[in-house]
Amino acid sequence: MNLVLVRIRQEWERVAGTRAILIATLGGVVLALLGPLGTDAAPLGQRLAYWLALAEVGVAFGIITSMALRRLLDPADKHVFLIAALTAACITLPVSAVVFEITKRLFEGRGRFGGSGDLLGFVPPVLVISLTISLISTMARRRPVHTRAAPPGASQPRFSERLPLRLRGADIHAVQAEDHYLRVHTSRGSDLILMRLADAVAELEGLEGAQTHRSWWVARKAVKAARRGHNRAVLKLQGDIEAPVSRTYVSALKAEGWF
């Protein structure tokens, strides 16, 4: 159960988070001011309530759908926009149903807004709006997934139980994806285990670190130095390990004091 809650929290950070909610809220305000689908005939207060509610409903559906898609697709940098587009496509019909019902109840009449009295009439505009907000949110949220240090006295991260016996109790410096395996770098050497990086990051909760690249997670305390150049960076870790930092994550990690 704890692992599920951790994964939901991490997906919230990756998929939604403060930025995405802010973007959805701003989108709702803009739509309320513009009054598309004929909503300009309603008072501003009613339009704000209508569009803000729909924006937050869209975020909720987006989180659930994106979590499912990330189980099927590698959430690497090259796939983030594909996931955003598929998320918008998948949530369009259920969100359209919610829009249809809210419109019918709030505005007392099915066909008053949108020019259609049936559910399908809401699908095209909902698809366009969902795709726009999804892509904007994706561009704004591209930042590393972090794991947090456990409080004093807490048990070891669940991931530690997966280590070979010779590595049990060692300090974990980094986890590197190699095809379908993970190479775990520790203070006692390294070894391979069969696991997905996304699942490993969830089980590493309790150790302070971050996913610095689509194929690397790094423990913060293992970082000794960093080498930078042309928006790229490499973290030098204990044990003479060098972990790459994705160009996407350089600015965020720098702001957090990683280098």
C-alpha positions as a LaTeX table, in Angstrom:
\begin{tabular}{lrrr}
\hline
Residue & $x$ (\AA) & $y$ (\AA) & $z$ (\AA) \\
\hline
Met1 & 0.00 & 0.00 & 0.00 \\
Asn2 & 2.85 & 2.38 & 0.88 \\
Leu3 & 4.49 & 1.66 & $-2.48$ \\
Val4 & 1.26 & 2.51 & $-4.29$ \\
Leu5 & 1.01 & 5.81 & $-2.40$ \\
Val6 & 4.63 & 6.60 & $-3.26$ \\
Arg7 & 4.01 & 5.92 & $-6.95$ \\
Ile8 & 0.90 & 8.11 & $-6.91$ \\
Arg9 & 2.85 & 10.92 & $-5.26$ \\
Gln10 & 5.69 & 10.61 & $-7.77$ \\
Glu11 & 3.25 & 10.57 & $-10.69$ \\
Trp12 & 1.54 & 13.62 & $-9.18$ \\
Glu13 & 4.92 & 15.36 & $-9.21$ \\
Arg14 & 5.71 & 14.20 & $-12.74$ \\
Val15 & 2.29 & 14.48 & $-14.33$ \\
Ala16 & 0.55 & 17.20 & $-12.39$ \\
Gly17 & 2.22 & 18.97 & $-9.51$ \\
Thr18 & 1.90 & 22.63 & $-8.70$ \\
Arg19 & 2.84 & 23.75 & $-12.19$ \\
Ala20 & 0.23 & 21.66 & $-13.97$ \\
Ile21 & $-2.52$ & 22.74 & $-11.59$ \\
Leu22 & $-1.47$ & 26.34 & $-12.07$ \\
Ile23 & $-1.50$ & 25.90 & $-15.85$ \\
Ala24 & $-4.94$ & 24.27 & $-15.73$ \\
Thr25 & $-6.23$ & 27.05 & $-13.48$ \\
Leu26 & $-4.86$ & 29.75 & $-15.78$ \\
Gly27 & $-6.35$ & 27.90 & $-18.73$ \\
Gly28 & $-9.72$ & 27.86 & $-17.00$ \\
Val29 & $-9.51$ & 31.59 & $-16.33$ \\
Val30 & $-8.56$ & 32.32 & $-19.95$ \\
Leu31 & $-11.42$ & 30.16 & $-21.25$ \\
Ala32 & $-13.83$ & 31.89 & $-18.86$ \\
Leu33 & $-12.74$ & 35.30 & $-20.16$ \\
Leu34 & $-12.90$ & 34.24 & $-23.81$ \\
Gly35 & $-16.23$ & 32.46 & $-23.39$ \\
Pro36 & $-15.86$ & 29.75 & $-26.08$ \\
Leu37 & $-18.67$ & 27.32 & $-26.97$ \\
Gly38 & $-21.17$ & 30.10 & $-26.47$ \\
Thr39 & $-20.49$ & 30.48 & $-22.74$ \\
Asp40 & $-19.89$ & 34.20 & $-23.24$ \\
Ala41 & $-23.63$ & 34.63 & $-22.82$ \\
Ala42 & $-23.36$ & 33.64 & $-19.15$ \\
Pro43 & $-22.19$ & 35.97 & $-16.31$ \\
Leu44 & $-18.44$ & 35.98 & $-15.65$ \\
Gly45 & $-18.80$ & 34.36 & $-12.24$ \\
Gln46 & $-20.72$ & 31.46 & $-13.70$ \\
Arg47 & $-18.19$ & 31.07 & $-16.52$ \\
Leu48 & $-15.32$ & 31.02 & $-14.01$ \\
Ala49 & $-17.01$ & 28.32 & $-11.92$ \\
Tyr50 & $-17.74$ & 26.30 & $-15.07$ \\
Trp51 & $-14.29$ & 26.43 & $-16.71$ \\
Leu52 & $-12.25$ & 26.13 & $-13.49$ \\
Ala53 & $-14.21$ & 23.05 & $-12.47$ \\
Leu54 & $-13.68$ & 21.46 & $-15.87$ \\
Ala55 & $-9.97$ & 22.31 & $-15.84$ \\
Glu56 & $-9.46$ & 20.51 & $-12.51$ \\
Val57 & $-11.53$ & 17.55 & $-13.69$ \\
Gly58 & $-9.25$ & 17.34 & $-16.72$ \\
Val59 & $-6.14$ & 17.33 & $-14.48$ \\
Ala60 & $-7.56$ & 14.48 & $-12.38$ \\
Phe61 & $-8.38$ & 12.36 & $-15.44$ \\
Gly62 & $-4.98$ & 13.23 & $-16.89$ \\
Ile63 & $-3.08$ & 11.96 & $-13.83$ \\
Ile64 & $-4.86$ & 8.60 & $-13.84$ \\
Thr65 & $-4.48$ & 8.12 & $-17.60$ \\
Ser66 & $-0.84$ & 9.17 & $-17.70$ \\
Met67 & 0.00 & 6.76 & $-14.88$ \\
Ala68 & $-1.45$ & 3.92 & $-16.93$ \\
Leu69 & 0.36 & 5.00 & $-20.10$ \\
Arg70 & 3.68 & 5.26 & $-18.29$ \\
Arg71 & 3.31 & 1.61 & $-17.31$ \\
Leu72 & 3.14 & 0.75 & $-21.02$ \\
Leu73 & 5.65 & 3.26 & $-22.43$ \\
Asp74 & 9.12 & 4.08 & $-21.18$ \\
Pro75 & 8.71 & 7.59 & $-19.74$ \\
Ala76 & 11.95 & 8.71 & $-21.40$ \\
Asp77 & 12.41 & 12.21 & $-22.73$ \\
Lys78 & 11.65 & 11.07 & $-26.27$ \\
His79 & 8.23 & 9.75 & $-25.22$ \\
Val80 & 6.91 & 12.59 & $-23.08$ \\
Phe81 & 5.07 & 14.36 & $-25.91$ \\
Leu82 & 3.67 & 11.08 & $-27.20$ \\
Ile83 & 2.35 & 10.33 & $-23.72$ \\
Ala84 & 0.88 & 13.84 & $-23.53$ \\
Ala85 & $-0.93$ & 13.38 & $-26.86$ \\
Leu86 & $-2.21$ & 9.91 & $-25.94$ \\
Thr87 & $-3.34$ & 11.20 & $-22.54$ \\
Ala88 & $-5.39$ & 13.94 & $-24.20$ \\
Ala89 & $-6.91$ & 11.45 & $-26.63$ \\
Cys90 & $-7.79$ & 8.97 & $-23.86$ \\
Ile91 & $-9.40$ & 11.48 & $-21.51$ \\
Thr92 & $-11.43$ & 13.25 & $-24.20$ \\
Leu93 & $-14.49$ & 10.99 & $-24.07$ \\
Pro94 & $-14.84$ & 10.76 & $-20.25$ \\
Val95 & $-14.14$ & 14.48 & $-19.86$ \\
Ser96 & $-16.66$ & 15.21 & $-22.63$ \\
Ala97 & $-19.25$ & 13.24 & $-20.65$ \\
Val98 & $-18.51$ & 15.32 & $-17.55$ \\
Val99 & $-18.65$ & 18.54 & $-19.59$ \\
Phe100 & $-21.96$ & 17.45 & $-21.07$ \\
Glu101 & $-23.51$ & 16.77 & $-17.67$ \\
Ile102 & $-22.15$ & 19.91 & $-16.01$ \\
Thr103 & $-23.27$ & 22.04 & $-18.95$ \\
Lys104 & $-26.72$ & 20.53 & $-18.87$ \\
Arg105 & $-27.11$ & 21.13 & $-15.14$ \\
Leu106 & $-25.36$ & 24.48 & $-14.86$ \\
Phe107 & $-26.86$ & 26.08 & $-17.92$ \\
Glu108 & $-30.23$ & 24.30 & $-17.85$ \\
Gly109 & $-30.32$ & 22.94 & $-21.34$ \\
Arg110 & $-28.28$ & 20.47 & $-23.32$ \\
Gly111 & $-27.85$ & 22.40 & $-26.52$ \\
Arg112 & $-27.49$ & 25.89 & $-25.14$ \\
Phe113 & $-23.69$ & 25.89 & $-25.44$ \\
Gly114 & $-21.49$ & 24.10 & $-27.95$ \\
Gly115 & $-24.14$ & 24.10 & $-30.65$ \\
Ser116 & $-25.11$ & 20.50 & $-29.99$ \\
Gly117 & $-27.63$ & 18.77 & $-27.80$ \\
Asp118 & $-25.74$ & 15.45 & $-27.64$ \\
Leu119 & $-22.52$ & 14.19 & $-26.11$ \\
Leu120 & $-20.63$ & 13.87 & $-29.39$ \\
Gly121 & $-21.00$ & 17.59 & $-30.00$ \\
Phe122 & $-18.65$ & 18.24 & $-27.07$ \\
Val123 & $-15.90$ & 15.82 & $-28.18$ \\
Pro124 & $-14.03$ & 18.00 & $-30.76$ \\
Pro125 & $-13.66$ & 21.12 & $-28.56$ \\
Val126 & $-12.76$ & 19.04 & $-25.49$ \\
Leu127 & $-10.09$ & 17.22 & $-27.52$ \\
Val128 & $-8.53$ & 20.49 & $-28.70$ \\
Ile129 & $-8.55$ & 22.02 & $-25.21$ \\
Ser130 & $-7.22$ & 18.82 & $-23.56$ \\
Leu131 & $-4.42$ & 18.48 & $-26.10$ \\
Thr132 & $-3.40$ & 22.13 & $-25.72$ \\
Ile133 & $-3.28$ & 22.04 & $-21.91$ \\
Ser134 & $-1.57$ & 18.63 & $-21.91$ \\
Leu135 & 1.23 & 19.78 & $-24.23$ \\
Ile136 & 1.75 & 23.05 & $-22.34$ \\
Ser137 & 1.90 & 21.14 & $-19.04$ \\
Thr138 & 4.40 & 18.68 & $-20.50$ \\
Met139 & 6.75 & 21.43 & $-21.64$ \\
Ala140 & 6.53 & 23.14 & $-18.24$ \\
Arg141 & 6.98 & 20.10 & $-16.00$ \\
Arg142 & 10.01 & 18.38 & $-17.53$ \\
Arg143 & 11.99 & 17.96 & $-14.35$ \\
Pro144 & 13.60 & 15.03 & $-12.53$ \\
Val145 & 11.69 & 12.73 & $-10.22$ \\
His146 & 13.10 & 12.92 & $-6.69$ \\
Thr147 & 13.22 & 10.50 & $-3.81$ \\
Arg148 & 13.31 & 11.86 & $-0.28$ \\
Ala149 & 15.38 & 10.85 & 2.74 \\
Ala150 & 13.57 & 8.82 & 5.36 \\
Pro151 & 13.25 & 10.19 & 8.92 \\
Pro152 & 15.75 & 8.93 & 11.53 \\
Gly153 & 15.03 & 5.40 & 12.67 \\
Ala154 & 13.01 & 4.47 & 9.60 \\
Ser155 & 13.52 & 1.10 & 7.95 \\
Gln156 & 15.68 & 0.67 & 4.86 \\
Pro157 & 14.11 & 1.40 & 1.46 \\
Arg158 & 12.32 & $-1.57$ & $-0.03$ \\
Phe159 & 14.79 & $-1.58$ & $-2.92$ \\
Ser160 & 17.58 & $-2.65$ & $-0.52$ \\
Glu161 & 15.88 & $-6.04$ & $-0.16$ \\
Arg162 & 16.44 & $-6.72$ & $-3.85$ \\
Leu163 & 20.21 & $-6.42$ & $-3.64$ \\
Pro164 & 22.35 & $-9.57$ & $-3.84$ \\
Leu165 & 23.52 & $-10.80$ & $-0.45$ \\
Arg166 & 27.06 & $-9.51$ & $-0.95$ \\
Leu167 & 25.71 & $-5.97$ & $-1.39$ \\
Arg168 & 23.20 & $-5.99$ & 1.45 \\
Gly169 & 23.87 & $-3.12$ & 3.84 \\
Ala170 & 26.05 & $-1.23$ & 1.37 \\
Asp171 & 25.47 & 2.42 & 0.51 \\
Ile172 & 23.63 & 2.74 & $-2.80$ \\
His173 & 25.34 & 5.32 & $-5.00$ \\
Ala174 & 23.42 & 5.01 & $-8.25$ \\
Val175 & 21.12 & 2.80 & $-10.30$ \\
Gln176 & 21.75 & 2.52 & $-14.04$ \\
Ala177 & 19.38 & 0.98 & $-16.59$ \\
Glu178 & 20.98 & $-1.54$ & $-18.97$ \\
Asp179 & 18.42 & $-3.00$ & $-21.38$ \\
His180 & 15.94 & $-4.90$ & $-19.18$ \\
Tyr181 & 18.30 & $-4.91$ & $-16.22$ \\
Leu182 & 19.51 & $-2.40$ & $-13.65$ \\
Arg183 & 23.13 & $-2.07$ & $-12.62$ \\
Val184 & 23.23 & $-1.06$ & $-8.97$ \\
His185 & 26.37 & 0.84 & $-7.98$ \\
Thr186 & 27.17 & 0.59 & $-4.27$ \\
Ser187 & 30.03 & 1.12 & $-1.83$ \\
Arg188 & 30.79 & $-2.62$ & $-2.14$ \\
Gly189 & 30.76 & $-2.82$ & $-5.91$ \\
Ser190 & 28.01 & $-3.28$ & $-8.49$ \\
Asp191 & 25.68 & $-5.98$ & $-9.73$ \\
Leu192 & 22.72 & $-6.49$ & $-12.06$ \\
Ile193 & 19.10 & $-7.09$ & $-11.11$ \\
Leu194 & 16.07 & $-7.60$ & $-13.33$ \\
Met195 & 13.78 & $-4.61$ & $-12.82$ \\
Arg196 & 12.43 & $-1.45$ & $-14.47$ \\
Leu197 & 14.03 & 1.83 & $-13.47$ \\
Ala198 & 10.65 & 3.46 & $-12.81$ \\
Asp199 & 9.78 & 0.71 & $-10.31$ \\
Ala200 & 13.22 & 0.95 & $-8.71$ \\
Val201 & 12.88 & 4.71 & $-8.21$ \\
Ala202 & 9.59 & 4.15 & $-6.41$ \\
Glu203 & 11.22 & 1.61 & $-4.09$ \\
Leu204 & 14.22 & 3.90 & $-3.46$ \\
Glu205 & 11.98 & 6.29 & $-1.55$ \\
Gly206 & 13.77 & 6.79 & 1.74 \\
Leu207 & 17.11 & 7.66 & 0.12 \\
Glu208 & 17.61 & 11.24 & $-1.02$ \\
Gly209 & 18.27 & 11.25 & $-4.74$ \\
Ala210 & 16.95 & 12.02 & $-8.18$ \\
Gln211 & 16.56 & 10.53 & $-11.63$ \\
Thr212 & 19.19 & 12.55 & $-13.49$ \\
His213 & 18.66 & 10.87 & $-16.85$ \\
Arg214 & 16.12 & 8.53 & $-18.37$ \\
Ser215 & 18.46 & 5.62 & $-17.50$ \\
Trp216 & 20.02 & 6.87 & $-14.21$ \\
Trp217 & 19.02 & 7.48 & $-10.60$ \\
Val218 & 21.69 & 9.01 & $-8.35$ \\
Ala219 & 21.93 & 9.24 & $-4.56$ \\
Arg220 & 22.64 & 12.83 & $-3.62$ \\
Lys221 & 25.17 & 11.99 & $-0.93$ \\
Ala222 & 27.22 & 10.00 & $-3.48$ \\
Val223 & 27.91 & 13.09 & $-5.61$ \\
Lys224 & 31.50 & 14.34 & $-5.27$ \\
Ala225 & 31.70 & 16.84 & $-8.12$ \\
Ala226 & 30.21 & 17.76 & $-11.48$ \\
Arg227 & 31.51 & 18.56 & $-14.93$ \\
Arg228 & 29.48 & 20.89 & $-17.14$ \\
Gly229 & 29.60 & 22.12 & $-20.69$ \\
His230 & 27.13 & 23.35 & $-23.33$ \\
Asn231 & 24.04 & 22.66 & $-21.21$ \\
Arg232 & 25.21 & 19.13 & $-20.45$ \\
Ala233 & 26.55 & 17.82 & $-17.18$ \\
Val234 & 28.11 & 14.70 & $-15.72$ \\
Leu235 & 28.01 & 13.93 & $-12.01$ \\
Lys236 & 31.14 & 12.37 & $-10.53$ \\
Leu237 & 30.18 & 9.87 & $-7.86$ \\
Gln238 & 31.97 & 7.87 & $-5.24$ \\
Gly239 & 33.62 & 4.80 & $-6.67$ \\
Asp240 & 34.81 & 6.65 & $-9.79$ \\
Ile241 & 31.34 & 6.47 & $-11.33$ \\
Glu242 & 30.16 & 9.12 & $-13.77$ \\
Ala243 & 26.42 & 9.62 & $-14.17$ \\
Pro244 & 25.04 & 11.70 & $-17.05$ \\
Val245 & 22.53 & 14.50 & $-16.46$ \\
Ser246 & 19.89 & 14.90 & $-19.13$ \\
Arg247 & 19.88 & 18.31 & $-20.80$ \\
Thr248 & 16.24 & 18.53 & $-19.75$ \\
Tyr249 & 17.15 & 18.29 & $-16.06$ \\
Val250 & 20.31 & 20.43 & $-15.90$ \\
Ser251 & 18.60 & 23.67 & $-14.90$ \\
Ala252 & 16.36 & 22.05 & $-12.27$ \\
Leu253 & 19.21 & 20.15 & $-10.60$ \\
Lys254 & 21.45 & 23.20 & $-10.68$ \\
Ala255 & 18.75 & 25.27 & $-8.96$ \\
Glu256 & 18.52 & 22.58 & $-6.27$ \\
Gly257 & 22.26 & 22.76 & $-5.61$ \\
Trp258 & 23.35 & 19.46 & $-7.10$ \\
Phe259 & 26.23 & 21.21 & $-8.88$ \\
\hline
\end{tabular}
